[in-house]
Amino acid sequence: MAEADLIARYNYDEFVPAKFELWMNFAASPPLGQPAPDFPLWHLDGSETRLSAIWSQHMYTIVEFGSFT
Amino acid sequence: MNAVAERFAPQGVGSIFLYTHEAHPGEYYPHLTSMEQKFRHARALRDILGVTRPILVDALDAACHRAYGGMPNMSWIFNQAGIPIYKSDWTDARSIENAILYFLDVRERRERGERLAPFHVERLDYRTRDMEAFYRGLERNGPKAVREFRAVFG
């Protein structure tokens, strides 16, 4: 899937099963107890960081994924 | 979740909110087409929902969200070595609180010299199902978000 197509499909424009169910795959998410995949993330001021930079700051780190709803 | 974050921060527990995309795009908060818009939505989310935890933003293609299972409101807990030790396909403050209390006890047991070995456990937790609050959230996104949710789930 080309990057532009991926972006458009992930950021779907309407809440219909054919568009949102495609991305819900918790059963295939990383296993507990194994090193987690790392990704770039951004602070609200636009500065870049990484998930690893977040989890390495504390003994434990809670990460809630979400949006307005 | 803000209260959980504040409660456990003094004990070395960090907490962030990772903004992903609009699960229910509406007239007021439509689907994302640029990082500028994504930052704008994330700031609005902070201000309108009163999120006091640090908010971070995923890439526009949500590489992180997709890799971790893509659920609209899931939560994970990582240890300092980057090992996920808890994952939940829905965010519930009581469940998180329960898990953190357990993991803080693990830390204390280790500090006392107890030798511990990890094991896996599955458990079905229960969250409050507050549809009125959920619909208020949809209305904040716009009538389209409400209409589309009703069309799918009735």
gemmi code that builds the backbone of each chain (N, CA, C; Angstrom):
import gemmi

chains = {
    "A": [
        ("MET", (0.853, -1.195, 0.000), (0.000, 0.000, 0.000), (0.891, 1.249, 0.000)),
        ("ALA", (0.710, 2.106, -0.967), (1.519, 3.318, -1.049), (1.244, 4.194, 0.166)),
        ("GLU", (2.262, 4.979, 0.543), (2.159, 5.776, 1.763), (0.934, 6.706, 1.746)),
        ("ALA", (0.722, 7.383, 0.625), (-0.418, 8.310, 0.558), (-1.741, 7.564, 0.688)),
        ("ASP", (-1.811, 6.396, 0.097), (-3.037, 5.595, 0.190), (-3.232, 5.088, 1.612)),
        ("LEU", (-2.145, 4.672, 2.239), (-2.204, 4.209, 3.624), (-2.716, 5.327, 4.533)),
        ("ILE", (-2.168, 6.518, 4.364), (-2.578, 7.661, 5.194), (-4.065, 7.956, 4.997)),
        ("ALA", (-4.494, 7.931, 3.752), (-5.904, 8.232, 3.471), (-6.832, 7.157, 4.028)),
        ("ARG", (-6.415, 5.921, 3.940), (-7.284, 4.836, 4.410), (-7.307, 4.747, 5.930)),
        ("TYR", (-6.154, 4.984, 6.550), (-6.116, 4.945, 8.025), (-6.940, 6.099, 8.600)),
        ("ASN", (-6.779, 7.268, 8.008), (-7.540, 8.437, 8.466), (-8.877, 8.482, 7.715)),
        ("TYR", (-9.659, 7.452, 7.900), (-10.905, 7.297, 7.147), (-11.861, 8.466, 7.400)),
        ("ASP", (-12.666, 8.735, 6.374), (-13.535, 9.913, 6.423), (-14.939, 9.604, 6.921)),
        ("GLU", (-15.246, 8.339, 7.107), (-16.557, 7.993, 7.649), (-16.460, 6.708, 8.460)),
        ("PHE", (-17.270, 6.642, 9.503), (-17.248, 5.499, 10.415), (-18.153, 4.401, 9.866)),
        ("VAL", (-17.588, 3.601, 9.014), (-18.301, 2.429, 8.478), (-17.374, 1.229, 8.653)),
        ("PRO", (-17.930, 0.050, 8.942), (-17.090, -1.113, 9.251), (-15.995, -1.392, 8.221)),
        ("ALA", (-16.303, -1.221, 6.963), (-15.303, -1.520, 5.930), (-14.072, -0.627, 6.064)),
        ("LYS", (-14.258, 0.534, 6.701), (-13.133, 1.468, 6.829), (-12.437, 1.385, 8.185)),
        ("PHE", (-13.208, 1.151, 9.285), (-12.525, 1.160, 10.589), (-12.090, -0.219, 11.078)),
        ("GLU", (-12.766, -1.263, 10.645), (-12.400, -2.597, 11.155), (-11.040, -3.053, 10.638)),
        ("LEU", (-10.652, -2.501, 9.508), (-9.386, -2.861, 8.881), (-8.196, -2.660, 9.821)),
        ("TRP", (-8.318, -1.680, 10.726), (-7.170, -1.283, 11.548), (-7.182, -1.892, 12.942)),
        ("MET", (-8.260, -2.565, 13.303), (-8.391, -3.097, 14.662), (-7.893, -4.535, 14.685)),
        ("ASN", (-6.698, -4.728, 15.205), (-6.084, -6.054, 15.165), (-5.295, -6.298, 16.446)),
        ("PHE", (-5.999, -6.182, 17.562), (-5.335, -6.290, 18.865), (-4.733, -7.679, 19.077)),
        ("ALA", (-5.360, -8.694, 18.509), (-4.868, -10.062, 18.697), (-3.461, -10.239, 18.139)),
        ("ALA", (-3.108, -9.414, 17.165), (-1.780, -9.519, 16.562), (-0.808, -8.475, 17.112)),
        ("SER", (-1.184, -7.812, 18.196), (-0.321, -6.772, 18.762), (0.902, -7.407, 19.432)),
        ("PRO", (1.923, -6.615, 19.716), (3.152, -7.172, 20.305), (2.864, -7.927, 21.603)),
        ("PRO", (3.573, -9.025, 21.810), (3.340, -9.817, 23.022), (3.925, -9.151, 24.259)),
        ("LEU", (3.329, -9.432, 25.386), (3.888, -8.978, 26.659), (5.178, -9.746, 26.922)),
        ("GLY", (6.084, -9.079, 27.623), (7.306, -9.755, 28.040), (8.419, -9.754, 27.019)),
        ("GLN", (8.170, -9.221, 25.832), (9.183, -9.148, 24.779), (9.457, -7.682, 24.461)),
        ("PRO", (10.685, -7.360, 24.035), (10.967, -5.952, 23.710), (9.939, -5.389, 22.733)),
        ("ALA", (9.449, -4.214, 23.044), (8.372, -3.612, 22.253), (8.943, -2.848, 21.062)),
        ("PRO", (8.189, -2.763, 19.987), (8.653, -1.949, 18.845), (8.658, -0.468, 19.206)),
        ("ASP", (9.614, 0.220, 18.628), (9.799, 1.638, 18.923), (9.386, 2.472, 17.705)),
        ("PHE", (8.860, 3.643, 17.958), (8.384, 4.499, 16.861), (8.635, 5.962, 17.187)),
        ("PRO", (8.800, 6.790, 16.161), (8.881, 8.236, 16.410), (7.512, 8.772, 16.802)),
        ("LEU", (7.529, 9.724, 17.710), (6.318, 10.419, 18.139), (6.659, 11.899, 18.227)),
        ("TRP", (5.635, 12.736, 18.381), (5.859, 14.170, 18.423), (5.172, 14.790, 19.632)),
        ("HIS", (5.896, 15.730, 20.251), (5.282, 16.546, 21.294), (4.371, 17.581, 20.627)),
        ("LEU", (3.516, 18.198, 21.430), (2.580, 19.176, 20.859), (3.281, 20.409, 20.287)),
        ("ASP", (4.517, 20.663, 20.715), (5.250, 21.803, 20.136), (5.920, 21.427, 18.820)),
        ("GLY", (5.705, 20.197, 18.367), (6.261, 19.761, 17.085), (7.607, 19.072, 17.195)),
        ("SER", (8.202, 19.082, 18.372), (9.512, 18.438, 18.514), (9.347, 16.921, 18.506)),
        ("GLU", (10.317, 16.260, 17.903), (10.225, 14.811, 17.730), (10.857, 14.082, 18.908)),
        ("THR", (10.271, 12.979, 19.256), (10.823, 12.097, 20.276), (10.565, 10.670, 19.818)),
        ("ARG", (10.734, 9.731, 20.709), (10.445, 8.333, 20.380), (9.709, 7.697, 21.549)),
        ("LEU", (8.968, 6.664, 21.256), (8.294, 5.937, 22.326), (9.316, 5.436, 23.347)),
        ("SER", (10.473, 5.002, 22.866), (11.507, 4.494, 23.781), (12.016, 5.589, 24.716)),
        ("ALA", (12.026, 6.813, 24.234), (12.456, 7.922, 25.097), (11.423, 8.189, 26.187)),
        ("ILE", (10.196, 7.835, 25.916), (9.122, 8.015, 26.897), (9.178, 6.916, 27.953)),
        ("TRP", (9.243, 5.668, 27.507), (9.185, 4.584, 28.493), (10.466, 4.501, 29.332)),
        ("SER", (11.580, 5.029, 28.814), (12.840, 4.939, 29.563), (12.940, 5.962, 30.693)),
        ("GLN", (11.969, 6.851, 30.774), (12.037, 7.907, 31.803), (11.536, 7.448, 33.161)),
        ("HIS", (10.741, 6.386, 33.187), (10.083, 5.998, 34.444), (10.173, 4.488, 34.661)),
        ("MET", (10.004, 4.107, 35.907), (9.969, 2.680, 36.242), (8.873, 1.982, 35.442)),
        ("TYR", (7.703, 2.623, 35.399), (6.590, 2.134, 34.581), (5.985, 3.335, 33.849)),
        ("THR", (5.500, 3.092, 32.644), (4.856, 4.163, 31.871), (3.539, 3.663, 31.291)),
        ("ILE", (2.475, 4.410, 31.572), (1.152, 4.111, 31.027), (0.991, 4.894, 29.722)),
        ("VAL", (0.623, 4.202, 28.666), (0.385, 4.863, 27.376), (-1.069, 4.600, 26.972)),
        ("GLU", (-1.853, 5.667, 26.966), (-3.238, 5.563, 26.505), (-3.317, 6.065, 25.074)),
        ("PHE", (-3.788, 5.231, 24.179), (-3.992, 5.622, 22.784), (-5.427, 6.126, 22.629)),
        ("GLY", (-5.618, 7.214, 21.885), (-6.997, 7.642, 21.704), (-7.156, 8.893, 20.869)),
        ("SER", (-8.413, 9.313, 20.780), (-8.769, 10.528, 20.062), (-9.894, 11.202, 20.840)),
        ("PHE", (-10.672, 12.036, 20.200), (-11.736, 12.732, 20.917), (-12.775, 11.757, 21.464)),
        ("THR", (-13.049, 10.699, 20.732), (-14.119, 9.789, 21.151), (-13.566, 8.406, 21.442)),
    ],
    "B": [
        ("MET", (-8.393, 8.950, 33.937), (-6.985, 8.552, 33.797), (-6.035, 9.624, 34.327)),
        ("ASN", (-6.478, 10.891, 34.269), (-5.628, 11.942, 34.840), (-5.361, 11.680, 36.315)),
        ("ALA", (-6.410, 11.265, 37.035), (-6.273, 11.031, 38.475), (-5.311, 9.870, 38.749)),
        ("VAL", (-5.372, 8.839, 37.939), (-4.459, 7.706, 38.109), (-3.019, 8.177, 37.885)),
        ("ALA", (-2.832, 8.977, 36.838), (-1.488, 9.490, 36.544), (-0.954, 10.316, 37.707)),
        ("GLU", (-1.812, 11.166, 38.249), (-1.370, 12.032, 39.352), (-1.098, 11.220, 40.615)),
        ("ARG", (-1.926, 10.215, 40.852), (-1.762, 9.398, 42.057), (-0.418, 8.676, 42.068)),
        ("PHE", (-0.021, 8.137, 40.911), (1.150, 7.268, 40.890), (2.429, 7.972, 40.424)),
        ("ALA", (2.340, 9.193, 39.986), (3.550, 9.903, 39.536), (4.635, 9.950, 40.608)),
        ("PRO", (4.281, 10.207, 41.881), (5.341, 10.250, 42.905), (6.041, 8.908, 43.115)),
        ("GLN", (5.450, 7.840, 42.614), (6.058, 6.518, 42.785), (6.781, 6.047, 41.525)),
        ("GLY", (7.111, 6.990, 40.656), (7.909, 6.638, 39.488), (7.115, 6.091, 38.323)),
        ("VAL", (5.847, 6.426, 38.264), (5.007, 5.967, 37.160), (4.714, 7.143, 36.225)),
        ("GLY", (5.129, 7.007, 34.985), (4.833, 8.025, 33.986), (3.532, 7.692, 33.270)),
        ("SER", (2.950, 8.693, 32.622), (1.687, 8.474, 31.927), (1.563, 9.475, 30.795)),
        ("ILE", (1.249, 8.987, 29.618), (1.038, 9.881, 28.480), (-0.261, 9.513, 27.769)),
        ("PHE", (-0.751, 10.468, 26.974), (-1.871, 10.220, 26.064), (-1.301, 10.319, 24.659)),
        ("LEU", (-1.517, 9.297, 23.866), (-1.000, 9.278, 22.492), (-2.155, 9.477, 21.519)),
        ("TYR", (-2.162, 10.626, 20.865), (-3.237, 10.961, 19.926), (-3.022, 10.216, 18.615)),
        ("THR", (-4.060, 9.521, 18.158), (-3.906, 8.633, 17.006), (-4.574, 9.196, 15.751)),
        ("HIS", (-5.891, 9.171, 15.730), (-6.656, 9.726, 14.618), (-8.080, 9.966, 15.111)),
        ("GLU", (-8.955, 10.382, 14.221), (-10.342, 10.551, 14.630), (-11.110, 9.274, 14.312)),
        ("ALA", (-11.459, 8.555, 15.381), (-12.203, 7.314, 15.189), (-13.603, 7.591, 14.644)),
        ("HIS", (-14.146, 8.760, 14.999), (-15.501, 9.134, 14.568), (-15.445, 10.530, 13.950)),
        ("PRO", (-14.921, 10.635, 12.739), (-14.786, 11.960, 12.138), (-16.146, 12.635, 11.950)),
        ("GLY", (-16.194, 13.906, 12.286), (-17.436, 14.669, 12.149), (-17.160, 16.034, 11.542)),
        ("GLU", (-18.186, 16.861, 11.526), (-18.051, 18.180, 10.913), (-17.033, 19.050, 11.653)),
        ("TYR", (-16.981, 18.900, 12.987), (-16.112, 19.779, 13.776), (-14.689, 19.236, 13.890)),
        ("TYR", (-14.566, 17.936, 13.913), (-13.253, 17.289, 13.953), (-13.234, 16.213, 12.875)),
        ("PRO", (-12.970, 16.638, 11.647), (-13.018, 15.708, 10.510), (-11.788, 14.807, 10.462)),
        ("HIS", (-11.795, 13.893, 9.506), (-10.652, 13.001, 9.334), (-9.388, 13.817, 9.054)),
        ("LEU", (-8.249, 13.240, 9.419), (-6.987, 13.975, 9.346), (-6.369, 13.880, 7.952)),
        ("THR", (-5.825, 14.997, 7.513), (-5.147, 15.012, 6.209), (-3.742, 15.606, 6.296)),
        ("SER", (-3.357, 16.106, 7.442), (-2.016, 16.694, 7.568), (-1.570, 16.636, 9.026)),
        ("MET", (-0.265, 16.734, 9.246), (0.248, 16.760, 10.618), (-0.155, 18.056, 11.314)),
        ("GLU", (-0.246, 19.149, 10.559), (-0.676, 20.416, 11.176), (-2.068, 20.272, 11.782)),
        ("GLN", (-2.951, 19.633, 11.032), (-4.302, 19.396, 11.546), (-4.260, 18.448, 12.733)),
        ("LYS", (-3.386, 17.470, 12.668), (-3.298, 16.483, 13.750), (-2.845, 17.159, 15.047)),
        ("PHE", (-1.868, 18.047, 14.947), (-1.430, 18.799, 16.140), (-2.572, 19.679, 16.661)),
        ("ARG", (-3.312, 20.267, 15.739), (-4.425, 21.153, 16.134), (-5.491, 20.361, 16.901)),
        ("HIS", (-5.835, 19.210, 16.393), (-6.818, 18.363, 17.073), (-6.300, 17.927, 18.451)),
        ("ALA", (-5.027, 17.584, 18.512), (-4.458, 17.109, 19.780), (-4.462, 18.228, 20.823)),
        ("ARG", (-4.190, 19.447, 20.398), (-4.230, 20.578, 21.344), (-5.660, 20.847, 21.794)),
        ("ALA", (-6.584, 20.737, 20.867), (-7.995, 20.930, 21.225), (-8.446, 19.852, 22.193)),
        ("LEU", (-7.996, 18.658, 21.962), (-8.335, 17.545, 22.855), (-7.826, 17.842, 24.271)),
        ("ARG", (-6.594, 18.317, 24.352), (-6.022, 18.684, 25.660), (-6.884, 19.730, 26.345)),
        ("ASP", (-7.269, 20.760, 25.592), (-7.982, 21.887, 26.192), (-9.442, 21.554, 26.491)),
        ("ILE", (-10.092, 20.836, 25.610), (-11.527, 20.575, 25.768), (-11.780, 19.406, 26.717)),
        ("LEU", (-10.997, 18.364, 26.592), (-11.198, 17.204, 27.475), (-10.437, 17.342, 28.793)),
        ("GLY", (-9.551, 18.329, 28.880), (-8.823, 18.547, 30.126), (-7.808, 17.467, 30.426)),
        ("VAL", (-7.151, 16.992, 29.397), (-6.103, 15.983, 29.603), (-4.881, 16.677, 30.200)),
        ("THR", (-4.501, 16.267, 31.403), (-3.365, 16.906, 32.073), (-2.074, 16.123, 31.877)),
        ("ARG", (-2.192, 14.915, 31.353), (-0.983, 14.149, 31.053), (-0.311, 14.713, 29.800)),
        ("PRO", (0.986, 14.498, 29.647), (1.613, 14.900, 28.381), (0.914, 14.212, 27.211)),
        ("ILE", (0.636, 14.988, 26.172), (0.028, 14.424, 24.963), (1.102, 14.326, 23.887)),
        ("LEU", (1.224, 13.159, 23.298), (2.109, 12.981, 22.159), (1.277, 12.629, 20.943)),
        ("VAL", (1.856, 12.844, 19.783), (1.134, 12.660, 18.522), (1.859, 11.609, 17.695)),
        ("ASP", (1.088, 10.680, 17.194), (1.620, 9.638, 16.320), (1.832, 10.225, 14.915)),
        ("ALA", (2.570, 9.509, 14.075), (2.750, 9.933, 12.681), (1.396, 9.937, 11.970)),
        ("LEU", (1.335, 10.604, 10.843), (0.061, 10.695, 10.116), (-0.406, 9.315, 9.643)),
        ("ASP", (0.528, 8.427, 9.377), (0.144, 7.060, 9.002), (-0.015, 6.165, 10.233)),
        ("ALA", (0.175, 6.768, 11.428), (-0.041, 6.067, 12.699), (0.704, 4.743, 12.769)),
        ("ALA", (1.959, 4.789, 12.428), (2.762, 3.555, 12.457), (2.733, 2.924, 13.846)),
        ("CYS", (2.795, 3.745, 14.873), (2.803, 3.223, 16.247), (1.441, 2.616, 16.602)),
        ("HIS", (0.390, 3.362, 16.363), (-0.956, 2.885, 16.690), (-1.258, 1.576, 15.974)),
        ("ARG", (-0.935, 1.524, 14.706), (-1.221, 0.309, 13.924), (-0.422, -0.881, 14.438)),
        ("ALA", (0.864, -0.630, 14.787), (1.712, -1.734, 15.244), (1.244, -2.302, 16.577)),
        ("TYR", (0.614, -1.458, 17.378), (0.172, -1.904, 18.707), (-1.267, -2.411, 18.722)),
        ("GLY", (-1.861, -2.557, 17.574), (-3.167, -3.208, 17.525), (-4.316, -2.340, 17.056)),
        ("GLY", (-4.075, -1.024, 16.947), (-5.045, -0.150, 16.290), (-6.388, 0.019, 16.977)),
        ("MET", (-6.494, -0.354, 18.246), (-7.791, -0.169, 18.909), (-7.992, 1.313, 19.231)),
        ("PRO", (-9.247, 1.779, 19.201), (-9.473, 3.233, 19.320), (-9.114, 3.826, 20.673)),
        ("ASN", (-9.216, 3.036, 21.744), (-8.879, 3.597, 23.067), (-8.261, 2.498, 23.934)),
        ("MET", (-7.106, 2.042, 23.511), (-6.416, 0.981, 24.258), (-5.350, 1.585, 25.161)),
        ("SER", (-4.872, 0.786, 26.099), (-3.795, 1.226, 26.985), (-2.747, 0.140, 27.135)),
        ("TRP", (-1.530, 0.593, 27.267), (-0.388, -0.290, 27.474), (0.414, 0.241, 28.661)),
        ("ILE", (1.085, -0.658, 29.360), (2.053, -0.253, 30.381), (3.391, -0.889, 30.007)),
        ("PHE", (4.435, -0.056, 29.992), (5.791, -0.509, 29.677), (6.654, -0.390, 30.929)),
        ("ASN", (7.628, -1.294, 31.046), (8.620, -1.057, 32.083), (9.747, -0.211, 31.486)),
        ("GLN", (10.716, 0.113, 32.309), (11.748, 1.064, 31.877), (12.649, 0.485, 30.784)),
        ("ALA", (12.634, -0.828, 30.638), (13.449, -1.470, 29.606), (12.692, -1.587, 28.283)),
        ("GLY", (11.475, -1.078, 28.234), (10.712, -1.149, 26.994), (10.001, -2.470, 26.797)),
        ("ILE", (9.747, -3.155, 27.876), (8.999, -4.411, 27.803), (7.544, -4.116, 28.164)),
        ("PRO", (6.605, -4.406, 27.274), (5.195, -4.230, 27.659), (4.800, -5.275, 28.708)),
        ("ILE", (4.186, -4.802, 29.785), (3.821, -5.709, 30.883), (2.308, -5.727, 31.105)),
        ("TYR", (1.595, -4.917, 30.374), (0.127, -4.890, 30.473), (-0.381, -4.317, 29.162)),
        ("LYS", (-1.433, -4.903, 28.632), (-2.099, -4.298, 27.485), (-3.579, -4.577, 27.595)),
        ("SER", (-4.348, -3.599, 27.200), (-5.791, -3.694, 27.326), (-6.415, -3.087, 26.083)),
        ("ASP", (-7.372, -3.790, 25.497), (-7.957, -3.278, 24.249), (-8.929, -2.128, 24.500)),
        ("TRP", (-9.167, -1.811, 25.785), (-9.956, -0.634, 26.120), (-9.343, 0.000, 27.351)),
        ("THR", (-9.423, 1.310, 27.461), (-8.836, 1.996, 28.612), (-9.853, 2.094, 29.731)),
        ("ASP", (-9.444, 1.613, 30.891), (-10.289, 1.706, 32.072), (-9.391, 2.044, 33.256)),
        ("ALA", (-9.702, 3.144, 33.933), (-8.838, 3.628, 35.011), (-8.717, 2.604, 36.135)),
        ("ARG", (-9.802, 1.926, 36.445), (-9.732, 0.933, 37.529), (-8.796, -0.224, 37.169)),
        ("SER", (-8.870, -0.651, 35.943), (-8.010, -1.742, 35.496), (-6.541, -1.319, 35.528)),
        ("ILE", (-6.278, -0.113, 35.060), (-4.908, 0.409, 35.062), (-4.403, 0.546, 36.498)),
        ("GLU", (-5.238, 1.092, 37.347), (-4.866, 1.299, 38.747), (-4.537, -0.040, 39.409)),
        ("ASN", (-5.368, -1.014, 39.149), (-5.157, -2.345, 39.701), (-3.819, -2.919, 39.236)),
        ("ALA", (-3.530, -2.736, 37.961), (-2.277, -3.263, 37.411), (-1.070, -2.533, 38.000)),
        ("ILE", (-1.165, -1.229, 38.099), (-0.030, -0.463, 38.629), (0.245, -0.838, 40.085)),
        ("LEU", (-0.798, -0.993, 40.865), (-0.599, -1.410, 42.254), (0.132, -2.752, 42.310)),
        ("TYR", (-0.240, -3.645, 41.433), (0.426, -4.955, 41.390), (1.903, -4.784, 41.025)),
        ("PHE", (2.175, -3.974, 39.995), (3.563, -3.827, 39.551), (4.418, -3.074, 40.578)),
        ("LEU", (3.827, -2.153, 41.300), (4.583, -1.480, 42.364), (4.921, -2.475, 43.472)),
        ("ASP", (4.007, -3.388, 43.719), (4.293, -4.439, 44.710), (5.417, -5.348, 44.219)),
        ("VAL", (5.429, -5.627, 42.913), (6.525, -6.419, 42.337), (7.854, -5.728, 42.603)),
        ("ARG", (7.862, -4.422, 42.389), (9.105, -3.670, 42.630), (9.538, -3.798, 44.090)),
        ("GLU", (8.588, -3.665, 44.994), (8.929, -3.758, 46.422), (9.434, -5.153, 46.779)),
        ("ARG", (8.824, -6.165, 46.203), (9.263, -7.533, 46.490), (10.695, -7.741, 45.989)),
        ("ARG", (10.994, -7.178, 44.824), (12.359, -7.307, 44.292), (13.341, -6.566, 45.185)),
        ("GLU", (12.920, -5.392, 45.660), (13.812, -4.601, 46.520), (14.084, -5.320, 47.840)),
        ("ARG", (13.127, -6.148, 48.243), (13.328, -6.932, 49.473), (14.174, -8.177, 49.216)),
        ("GLY", (14.554, -8.390, 47.960), (15.416, -9.518, 47.638), (14.699, -10.760, 47.179)),
        ("GLU", (13.372, -10.656, 47.004), (12.620, -11.825, 46.542), (12.960, -12.100, 45.085)),
        ("ARG", (13.183, -13.349, 44.754), (13.466, -13.717, 43.357), (12.145, -13.994, 42.658)),
        ("LEU", (11.926, -13.292, 41.538), (10.634, -13.384, 40.847), (10.833, -13.808, 39.402)),
        ("ALA", (9.901, -14.540, 38.896), (9.901, -14.943, 37.483), (8.564, -14.529, 36.869)),
        ("PRO", (8.603, -13.950, 35.665), (7.334, -13.529, 35.048), (6.536, -14.714, 34.513)),
        ("PHE", (5.243, -14.525, 34.439), (4.375, -15.496, 33.787), (3.223, -14.728, 33.150)),
        ("HIS", (2.526, -15.370, 32.256), (1.423, -14.709, 31.559), (0.094, -15.030, 32.229)),
        ("VAL", (-0.789, -14.052, 32.256), (-2.129, -14.259, 32.784), (-3.113, -13.542, 31.863)),
        ("GLU", (-4.244, -14.132, 31.625), (-5.321, -13.446, 30.901), (-6.454, -13.212, 31.877)),
        ("ARG", (-7.112, -12.083, 31.742), (-8.197, -11.748, 32.670), (-9.198, -10.872, 31.932)),
        ("LEU", (-10.445, -11.057, 32.214), (-11.477, -10.223, 31.610), (-11.863, -9.139, 32.613)),
        ("ASP", (-11.544, -7.911, 32.284), (-11.908, -6.804, 33.166), (-13.222, -6.182, 32.704)),
        ("TYR", (-13.777, -5.330, 33.542), (-15.089, -4.739, 33.245), (-15.030, -3.225, 33.407)),
        ("ARG", (-15.576, -2.535, 32.423), (-15.605, -1.079, 32.446), (-17.044, -0.593, 32.534)),
        ("THR", (-17.193, 0.619, 33.009), (-18.509, 1.240, 33.016), (-18.909, 1.555, 31.581)),
        ("ARG", (-20.139, 1.193, 31.231), (-20.614, 1.466, 29.868), (-21.546, 2.672, 29.942)),
        ("ASP", (-20.994, 3.835, 29.666), (-21.741, 5.081, 29.789), (-22.040, 5.622, 28.387)),
        ("MET", (-23.156, 5.176, 27.818), (-23.464, 5.559, 26.450), (-23.820, 7.036, 26.321)),
        ("GLU", (-24.398, 7.613, 27.394), (-24.726, 9.047, 27.337), (-23.454, 9.871, 27.175)),
        ("ALA", (-22.448, 9.530, 27.961), (-21.171, 10.253, 27.856), (-20.531, 10.010, 26.494)),
        ("PHE", (-20.671, 8.783, 26.010), (-20.089, 8.479, 24.707), (-20.747, 9.307, 23.608)),
        ("TYR", (-22.075, 9.404, 23.669), (-22.782, 10.189, 22.642), (-22.456, 11.676, 22.756)),
        ("ARG", (-22.216, 12.134, 23.987), (-21.791, 13.542, 24.143), (-20.462, 13.754, 23.413)),
        ("GLY", (-19.597, 12.751, 23.506), (-18.322, 12.833, 22.794), (-18.514, 12.847, 21.287)),
        ("LEU", (-19.416, 12.009, 20.810), (-19.695, 11.996, 19.370), (-20.256, 13.338, 18.916)),
        ("GLU", (-21.166, 13.911, 19.730), (-21.774, 15.200, 19.372), (-20.722, 16.293, 19.289)),
        ("ARG", (-19.693, 16.173, 20.114), (-18.602, 17.150, 20.073), (-17.912, 17.089, 18.712)),
        ("ASN", (-17.834, 15.909, 18.135), (-17.218, 15.776, 16.816), (-18.142, 16.280, 15.702)),
        ("GLY", (-19.446, 16.205, 15.951), (-20.398, 16.696, 14.963), (-21.518, 15.704, 14.696)),
        ("PRO", (-22.664, 16.179, 14.150), (-23.815, 15.304, 13.881), (-23.485, 14.105, 13.003)),
        ("LYS", (-22.544, 14.283, 12.095), (-22.145, 13.173, 11.202), (-21.614, 12.000, 12.019)),
        ("ALA", (-20.817, 12.296, 13.057), (-20.246, 11.235, 13.897), (-21.353, 10.464, 14.605)),
        ("VAL", (-22.369, 11.177, 15.080), (-23.497, 10.534, 15.760), (-24.266, 9.667, 14.778)),
        ("ARG", (-24.554, 10.241, 13.628), (-25.344, 9.549, 12.610), (-24.648, 8.252, 12.167)),
        ("GLU", (-23.363, 8.333, 11.945), (-22.642, 7.153, 11.460), (-22.542, 6.062, 12.529)),
        ("PHE", (-22.363, 6.482, 13.789), (-22.292, 5.481, 14.863), (-23.637, 4.774, 15.005)),
        ("ARG", (-24.728, 5.561, 14.968), (-26.070, 4.955, 15.085), (-26.320, 3.998, 13.915)),
        ("ALA", (-25.846, 4.355, 12.748), (-26.076, 3.502, 11.571), (-25.390, 2.141, 11.725)),
        ("VAL", (-24.255, 2.128, 12.435), (-23.512, 0.880, 12.599), (-24.015, 0.082, 13.790)),
        ("PHE", (-24.236, 0.779, 14.918), (-24.561, 0.066, 16.172), (-25.984, 0.284, 16.672)),
        ("GLY", (-26.729, 1.111, 15.995), (-28.117, 1.281, 16.378), (-28.347, 2.225, 17.550)),
    ],
}
model = gemmi.Model(1)
for chain_id, residues in chains.items():
    chain = gemmi.Chain(chain_id)
    for i, (resn, *xyz) in enumerate(residues, 1):
        res = gemmi.Residue()
        res.name, res.seqid = resn, gemmi.SeqId(i, " ")
        for name, pos in zip(("N", "CA", "C"), xyz):
            atom = gemmi.Atom()
            atom.name, atom.element = name, gemmi.Element(name[0])
            atom.pos, atom.b_iso = gemmi.Position(*pos), 0.0
            res.add_atom(atom)
        chain.add_residue(res)
    model.add_chain(chain)
structure = gemmi.Structure()
structure.add_model(model)
structure.setup_entities()
